[in-house]
Amino acid sequence: MMFALGMFVFMPRTLPLQSAQRTVGYRWPSGSRVGNRAGYQYLGPDAETIVLSGALYPELTGSTLSLSALRLMAEQGRAWPLIDGSGFIYGLYVIDKVTENGSELMSNGSARKTDFTVSLIRVDPPFSAQLGDLQQQAEEMIGKAKGMVTTVTGGVL
């Protein structure tokens, strides 16, 4: 397995990938200042995109049905988890675009080679936002545990 997007697995038998490009942007708007360079302020992460690309040779590896399956997933308008072969979870992504370019056409018009790209956009918040402030969570748990001990012992320690 190279990547899995939801239940779709990218591998040589489905869609063999040759490259994966990940782009993460960060927001730094500027503000003009008199007599100085513009000031910049960090506002957090911006768009995160991943472009998966490869070449499909239907006579040897993969099938054009795999590209159809990805288009059907995109038409559902859902976010899918993206996981690589090592188990790293990238987050939830929507399929923004599926591009294919057939070449080396046979007499019936079908392509012997199909170059493809699948463009994904991350739609979930960053992991840090999902987890929240871990120190605050730990302090709340300690406070609750102390409260339970006080209740059980009747305040006598």
N, C-alpha and C positions, 0 to 999 in steps of 0.2 A: 504494500500500500504506500502510495506517495502522499496523498491527501485524501481526506474524506470531507465532503460538504453535505451535511445531513446524512442521509443514508446512501448517497452516491459516492462511490469510491473511485478515485483516479488511480489507475494502474494500467499496465500494458494491455490487458484484455479489454478495458473499457476506453479510456482516453489516456494515452501515454504522454506525460508532461515532459517538457524539455527545459522549462524555466519557470520561475516564480519570482515576481517582482512585488515587493511590499513598499508602500509609500505612506509615511506618517507625517502629517503637517502639524505645526504648532502656531498658535495665534499670538502675534506680537504687533498690535496696532501702534501707530506712532501719533504723537501730538506735537504740533509745531510750538517752538519756544523762541522768543525774541532774543537775538544775539547769541544763541547756542544751537547746537545740533538738535534735531528732533528727539524727543524723549520716547522711549518704548516701554510698554507694559505687557507683561506676560498674562494672558487670559486663559491659558489651558490648551489642551490638545484640540486639533482641528480634524479634518477628514482623514480617515485611514482607508487605503485601498490596496487590494491585492489583485494582480493580473497573472493568471496562470495561462501558459501557452505551450503548444506542442504541435506535433505533426501526426496525423492519423493516416495510416496505410491500411485500408479496410481488408485488403487481401492478406495482410500479414498480422497486424495488430489492431485491436479496437474495432469499433463499428460506428457508422453514422447514426445508429439508433441512440448511442450514448449522448450525442449532441442534441438529439430530439428530447431525451430525458431531461437534460439541463434546461432546455427552453421551456419545457412543461413546468419544471420547478420554478423558473423565473416568473411564469405567468400566474402562479399561485399567489405571488406577492408576499411570501413569507420570508422570515429570517431563518438561516440555517447555521448550525455550529460548524466551524472550520477547524479541523484537527490535522496535524501532519503525521507522517509515519512514525515519528519518535514519541508521539503522544502529546505534543505541545498543543494546547488549546488557544487558538488565536482570538476567539470570540464569536459573536453572531454576525453573519453577513447576509446581505441580499445580493442576488445576481443582477447586476446593472446592465450587462451586455454580453452576448455570445456572438462572436464573429468567426466566420469560417471562409476560407479561400480555397476552392478546389482547383487543382491543376493536374496536368498529365491525364487529360480526359480520354476515356475509352470511346469506342464507336457508338455506344448507347448513351453517352453523355455523362456517365458517372465518373467520378474522379478517382484516380489511383492514389492521389495524395491530397490530403486536406489539412492545411495549416489552420489552427484555431487559437482563439484567445477567449478566456472567460474573465470578465471584469467583475470584481466583488467590492462592495462598500460595507464597512463595518457600521452597525447600527446600535449596538449595545453600549452602555456607558463603560468607561475604563474600570478595570478590576478594583482599583483603589476606591472608586466611588461606590462600587457594589459592596465592598467589605466595610466601608466606613472607617472611622477612627478606631483602630484596634486597642489603643491605650484606654480610650473612653469606655469601650465595651468591657475590657478587663476590670476597670475600676467599678463599673456598675455591677458586675458579677461578684466582686469581692464585697461590695456594700450589701448585696442581697444575701450573701452567705453569712456575713456578720449579723444581719437582721434575723436570719433563721436560727443561728446559734443563740442569740439573745432570747428569742421566743421559746426555744426548747429548754434552755437552762433557767428561764424565768428571770433573766437579768443578773443571776448570781454566777460569778466566775471566780 
